[in-house]
Amino acid sequence: MLSRPTPQRALTFEYLMWLFIRISALGLYLLVIIGVVAALFMGARTQMDMATLIRWTFFPNPNHVINSNIPDLDLGWVGLLWQVIQGLAVFLGVTHGVNGLRNILEDFIGNKSLRLALRLVLFSLWAFMIYLATVLILTS
């Protein structure tokens, strides 16, 4: 009986995507903690309800402050830091999810041409979502 050969260690695409999934999950947790702590630090303890706090944690958008009856918009909510945090959250979340869908497609679809076509569709959806999110973040 022959044994299976030992896999060689290398920086393959699958290994890098496996590593990205782990790092992006940790990055998303970190961004949530930063968002909650910053919102609490900037007055959410006394000026926001829980729904607004959660909305700010995931999408720190100055329009949310306007819609939440907070009297002063100069609390530090509007700025480059929040746009960067929101952009990172969207990029990590969308890329994390699309990579998960790619893994599912590769596990359950045996036809190589169909798998390639679905990879192209997934990549196109990923690029469109990142583009749309970037436009929304920069113009809001």
Secondary structure, DSSP 8 states (H G I E B T S, - for coil): ------------HHHHHHHHHHHHHHHHHHHHHHHHHHHIIIIIHHH--HHHHHHHHH---HHHHHHTT-S-S-SS-SSHHHHHHHHHHHHHHHHHHHHHHHHHHHHH---HHHHHHHHHHHHHHHHHHHHHHHHHHHH-
